[in-house]
Each structure stands twice: as structure tokens, then as C-alpha cells.
Amino acid sequence: MKTASSLRFVSPKQTVVALGCFDGVHLGHEAVIRAAKEKAMELNCLCAVWSFATPPRNFFSPNSVTMLTDPRQKQAQIRRLGVDLYLCPAFRQEIAACSAEDFFQAMLLDKLQARHIVCGYNYTFGAGGKGTVALLKALCEANGIGLTVLPPVTLNGIPVSSSAIRSALSEGRPKDAAAMLGRPYSLCGTVIDGQKLARDLGFPTCNQQLSPDMTVPAYGVYLSRVRIENRKKVFWGITNIGNRPTVGGCGVHTETHIFDFSESLYGKLLCVELIDFLRPETPFPSLEALSAQIASDIRTAKAIIAKTSFHC
């Protein structure tokens, strides 16, 4: 997959273009991209994805929307779907001021040589988001371009969306988030040095710094599955997300205790998948009480693993 972040990029061949922000690359996004891939194979074109590095709303109101995937995760998920070209320019003034008609001509026709376009039912484009699916249809018809508009993907009658996934995570429902994503929600980041308090309690943890741009799940303890950079083996553990009230912590911390693991992982990239919510974050009267609760959390987590069909 060729990735381009510059607006100067020009496709060497006709394309079928999947349009969308694709934050999270959830089941609805996958449906759009897979439909584009199928059409590209049918037409002997390249399959291209046009997206943005960050949600456009954050350009006008910084940090108004937290992200479900960082740029690295998003690119990896899109690559997995067999895309040929992935265009993800930064959303800046040049794009914000571009009318829907100019975007269609300059980006889709001139740069991507679009022969067919695929998007979701609620896609908007151009300055102020004034470009609707109806306008896109009219522009495609006027230029002899094919268009596929997909209906929403639903689960239990509810449309899958990035906002619904954020809500599920903020309410401590990682299973619901995973169902909409098609995979567990993961927190990826480099392991940093911590206070080593958990190690003193007998439960060493890997600490990660959460980016302020990313969606923070509900504070609490989770059953987690841990992927360590460049390793095929996946490990089980428990992950605490919160501000560690028992020890007077502040700010958001993510720390994971990996079962039966003793290696130092400082500086390594860790992706922690949230599988199940065990309990909310709670202040304890003493470190002894905290230690006893962590031991109980581990027993609970291992019991869940033993009676489910999860596989590493």
C-alpha cells in the first residue's frame, strides 16, 4: 500500500475511491473500503482511500473529538483491507476552504483519476460540509463517474458509528465497542518508567502515556490482551486506567500487569486490547487493601479466560 500525506500526489492509474474519515476503521468503514476494493478489482483500477489524519471538526474546535485510532493504527487497519493507495493529508485551511465542487474536480478527478466512488450514507465533503451525498451523485453523473452509497451497518438495530463506539468505551462497555469495531479496542504506546509502586506490591506493571488526542475509556480495571512489538505471542493481563486515587495520583495513567511475565519492556511499543471491564476505579484505605484487590482482580480475570473462547 502506498501512503501519501501530500496534496501534490497524483495517482498513476484510474482509481476506485473510498471516501470517509474512517476513525476507528469500524465495521461500517470496513464495508465501504471492501466495496471499493471489490469494484476496483472489477474495473481493473487501483483501490484508493481518501481520509484525513485527524477529524475535520478538530480543525475548527481543537480536541472536540477524541480519536479511536492513532495514525499508525489507522494505517495498519486500512492496509489489512488490501488497499493500494492511502491518502491522509492533514486537514488544514487549504482543504477547509475548498468547495465541494472544487474538491471533486481537484482531488477526485485530477489527482486520483476516479472512475468510481464509494462512500457511506451520511458522507459530507467540501467547505462547511455542504457537499451532500445528493450533490456527490449529481457530480458523478455529470462526469461519467460511478457511485456506490452504502447504508449504515447496524448491530441490534443501532447504526455502527465512531461516536457510538466512544460512548461504549466511556461507559465501560468494551465488549460493545469491540462488536462495532470488529476487534477489541486497543491502547498503543511506548512503555515508560513509572513509580514502581505496583512492583513493590508484587504486581509489576507496564506504564503507558495516553495521548490527549485519544479516546480514554472509563476509569477502572480491565481484562486485557497484550501485544508486544514484533512478537507473535500474545499475553493476558489486567489493565488499570485512571488517576490512581489510593496513592494520590493525578492525570490519566494506563498500567498493565502481564500474567507470568518478568521481562523489562521499557521503550517497547505495547498494544493493550481491552477485553472485559472488571470493576470501576476505587480508592482503598491502605496499600494492603489495594494489593488484596489486585490479587482478586487477577483471579477474576483468569476465571473469565478459563470459561471463554478467547485465544491468544
N, C-alpha and C positions, 0 to 999 in steps of 0.2 A: 504494500500500500504506500503510495506516495502522499506525503503530507505537505501542505502548503499553508503558510500563515500570511503570505503577502498577496495583496490585491493585484499585483503585477502578473501573477501566474496565468498562463493560457494553456488550456488542455490541448494535447497533441492530436486528439481524436474526438469524435462526437461522443456525447455522454447521455446517460440517464441520470438525472439529479434528484437525490432525496433531500428535501428541504425541512429544516427544523432546528430548534436549539439543542435538543437531544440530551439535556442534562439528566443524568442517571442511566441513559440508554435502557429504558424500561421496556416492558412488553409492547406497548404502543409504538415506541420508537423503533423497536426491532421489526415490527410489522411493516412500517414504512420503508426501512432500509432493505429488508428482504424482498419486498415487492419491487423496489428499484433494481436490486441485483437480478431478479428473475427477468425483468423487462430488458435489462442491459444484455443479458445472455441471448435473449430472443432477437434483439436488434443488432447484435454484434457491436455493441458500444461499450465504453468504459462506464463503470458504476461509480458515480461521484456523490459524496455527501457534502452539503454546504451547511455549515453551522457557525457558531461564534464561540470564542474562547471563554466568554462569560455571558451570563444572561443580559440581554439588552437593557432590561429595567435598571440594572445596577449602574449603567452609564448616566442615567438621569437622576437616580437616587441611590448613591453608593451604599452597598451592603443591604439593600432592601430585600434581596432574595439570596438565601444561602444555597450553596451548591451541593448536589448529591455525589458528584464525581469531580475529582480534580482533573486538570488537563491530561495527565498521564493515564489515569484510569479510563477516562472517556475515550481516549485514542485507542487504548488496548481493547476495549469492548467493541468499538467500531471496526477495528482491524479483524477481530474474531468473526465478523459477519461477512468477510470476503470482499470488502470494498477496495476499489482500485485507486481512487483519489479521495483525499480527505482535506477539505478546505476549512480552516478555522481561524479567520482573521480576528484581530481584536475589534470589538465594537467601538468605533470612535466617531468623531464629528463628521468625517467624510461620509461614513455609512449612514449615520443618523439623519443627515440632511438629504440623502438620496431618495428621490420619489420612487414609488412603486414601479412606475413605467421605466424610469432610468435604471433601476436595479435589474429589472427583467432584461432590458437590452444590453447593458454593460456587463453584467455579471453572468447571467444565464446564457444569453445568446453569443456575445462577443468572446467572453473568456472561456466558457465551458462548452460552447458549441452544443447546447442542449437539444436533444432530439425528443426527449420525453421527460416529464417531471412527475415526481411523486411527493405527496405531502399528506398531512393529517387534515381532518375535517375543520379544525379550528386554526389553521395556519394563517398568520398575517405577516406582511412584509412592507418595506418602504417607510418613508418618513412618517412618524406618528402611528405606525402600524395600520395605516389606512388601506393598505393593499389587502383585500379580502380574497377568499377562495373564488368568489364570483368574478372578481377582476382578473385573477390569475387565469381562470378559464377563458375569459374573453381575449386576453393577450396571447394565450396559447393558440386559440382558434385562428386569430388574425395572422399568426406567424407559422402556421402549419406544424405546431408542436403538440405532441400527445400529452395528456394529463390524466393521472390517476389520483383520486382523492379517497383516502381510506376513512371508514367510520371509526369511532372510538373502540378500543379493545376494552371489554368490561370483565370484571370479576364480581360475582354475586350481584350483578345488576348495576355496579358502580364503575364509571369510567376510570381506567388507569391513567394517572397523571402524576407529574413530578410533585405538585402541591399535595396530592393525597398521600404520597409516599413520605413527604416531610411531616405531615400531620401524624401518620402512623408512628414514625420514629420519635417525634416529640412527646407522644402519648405512651411510649414504652411498648409498642407493638411491632417488634422486629419481624415476627412471622408474617404479619400482614404486609409489611414493607417488602419482604423477600418474595412474597407471592406476586406482587406487582412488578418487581424488578426482574424476576426470573432467576434470582440468585440472592444470597444473603447480602445485606448492606455491609460494606467494609470501610474501615478506617485505615488509611495507609499513611505511613510516615516513618521517619528515621527514629531509631531508639536513642533517647537522650539520657543523660545522667540524672538520677533522682536523689531523694533524701535517704534512700536505702532503709527506710523505716520498715517496709514490708519484709525485707530480708532479715532484719533483726527479730521480726515476729515469726520467722520460719517460713515465710511465703515470698520468696524473691519475685520481683515483677519487672517487666519491661515497660518503661515510660515513653510515651509519645506526646509530642506537642501538636495540638489540634490547630489547624489553620482557621483564622476568624472567618474565612470565606465559606467554610464547610458547615453543613447541617450538623448540629450537635444533638444526638439522641437524648432521651430522658435520662436524667441522672439516676444511676443505680448500678447494679451488678448483673452481668450478662454471662450466659454460657457462650463461649466463643471458639472459633476455629482459626488457627493462626498459620499464616503462610510467610515463610522467611525467604528473602530474596535468593533466587537461583537454586532453591531446593525443591525437589519433587514431593518430599514427605510433608504432610500437613499435620499440625499438632492441635490438641484440645487444650482449653484453658478457661479461666474466668477473667472477665474484664470489668474493671470499675471505671465509670465515667462520672466525674463530679468535682467538687472542690474540697473533699476530704475534711469534713467538719469536725471529726473526732480529734484531729491534730491541728486544728485552727488553720486549715488551708484556705487559699483564695485562688480565684481563677479556675479555669477548666482543665482538669487533668485526665489523662487516659493511661491506666496502668493495667497490665495483663500478667497474670500468673500462669505460666505454661506448665501443664502437668508433666511430671517426670522429666524435667529438663534443667540442666545446670550450666549450660554454656553462656558465656558473655556475648551479648548481641549489640553492644554499644556501636552506634554508627551504621548498623544494618537497617535495611528497609524492611518494615514489617507491615503486613496487611492483616488486620484483625476483623474477621467476619462475625457479626452479631447474630447468633442463632436463636437464643431464647432469653427472655427477661426473667431474672430470678427474684429480684427484690429492689425496692427503691433505696436510694442512698439514705443512710440513717446515722445520726451521731450516737456514739456509745460512751458510757460513763468512764471507761478505762480502756487502756490498750489490751488488757487481758480479755475484756468483753469483746473487743474488736477481733482479737485473734481467734476466740471461740466461734464468732460468727463467720469468719473467713473459712475455718475448718468445716463448718456446717454448709456453707455455700459450695465448697468443693464436693462434699458428699452429695448434695442435691444435684449438682451438675453431672457428676459421674453416674448417678441413678438415671438421669434423663438420657444420657448417652447410651446406657446399657439397654434401655427399653425402646429405643427408637431405631429407625433405619438409616440414621446418618452414617456416612462413611467418609473417612479421610482419604 
